[in-house]
Amino acid sequence: MAEHDDCSAIGRAVIGLGRSLGMTVNTKGVETAGQLSALPAEGCGEVQGYLFSRPKPIGEVAGILRQHRNAALARRHGLP
């Protein structure tokens, strides 16, 4: 989304439509930190994509989420 103006316009329109309908908006296909950093400003709070993980079997998902949560908590508290 952040790399191309036309893609950004389409993304903003879809996010705005979802928000105006009171829906939670989940952006799929997030692959770069730039894409991730642009989305909160557009009103999108849920994302998924290869930036976080390649597709995994359901049995591995809880562990991946735990790792991301722990890393986020560590960053919030200034830990390595």
PyMOL commands that set and color helices and strands:
alter all, ss='L'
color gray80, all
select helices_A, chain A and resi 5-20+33-42+58-76
alter helices_A, ss='H'
color red, helices_A
select strands_A, chain A and resi 26-27+46-47
alter strands_A, ss='S'
color yellow, strands_A
deselect
rebuild
show_as cartoon
